[in-house]
Amino acid sequence: MDAVGSRIPDFRAPASTGQTLEASSFVGSLPMVLMLMPDPICEESRSQLHAANHRLADFASERVQLLAVTRSTAGEVRRCAAEEGIDFPLLADPASDLSRAIGEVELDGTPIRISLITNALGTIVDAVAAGDDMAAHVDEVITRVRDLGDALRLDPQGLADR
């Protein structure tokens, strides 16, 4: 959780939507929740994806872009999203480059299962480590997003309005 206070790296990654998504598409306009996960194929990740998918309306009502970042290929994230009915973007990060850039990896390079909350300027303002209960994890992320409220959309100097 060392990433809190740092800016999200400028990423460019293939998404399950078939598009290539970039941090710059969101930074300056939308806060983000980045769910870092090792692999969407494992049971824990599928449980986390389904729990987040079930709460998409909550993320939308808070005007937060939800993204899952996984150590998978573009084809694997497209297939997973289609098979599992996931309605938010899964980003392919097969070499864990984004997780490494953020500093949220195990010693062997495996991404840590954690959700990072950024403000609209791309600064990581909170990190929620995942436990064994993925639904409880997603609930905690939404609670923290709600607690942060307008602080996610505006910074103290009002730079997001410029």
Phi, psi and omega in degrees: 000024179290346187287340183301130181099345179264162177277148176294134179298152177286099183259159173216115186216144174294140182244163178297343179283350184093350178269165168257121182259146180234149177303322183297343177290337184247321182299129182098348180228317184231139167293158180230152164243118177255112177268107178273127180218146183296318190197125181286352183280329183289157184299318179300315181294318178299319178298317179295316179299316180293320178298317178293319180299321179295334183254017182305322180299326178292318177296318181295319181294335177270001180055052180237134177275121178265130177224139171254135180245123186226151180279065183222166178277168178301317179297320180295319180290323177297314181296315180299312181299319181291313182293324184266353180070037181275126187256016174231160186292132168257128181260133178276123179222065190300332179263007181059030182299316180294314179300320178295316181298326178282333181093018182250069178224155174286172179301329180275004179092357178289132178300142174283138178283102186207152174246129180253134179250125178249156170276181183295340179271359177090011176274131178286117185254346179200156178221133182239109178288141180273137173262211181277334183262104185290326177295319178295323178298311180297319177301317180294321178299313181296319178301315181292321176300314179296319179297324179287329174048233184295341177298338177286331184267333182233143173264166184302329180271358181073021182296334180293341181274352184274000000 
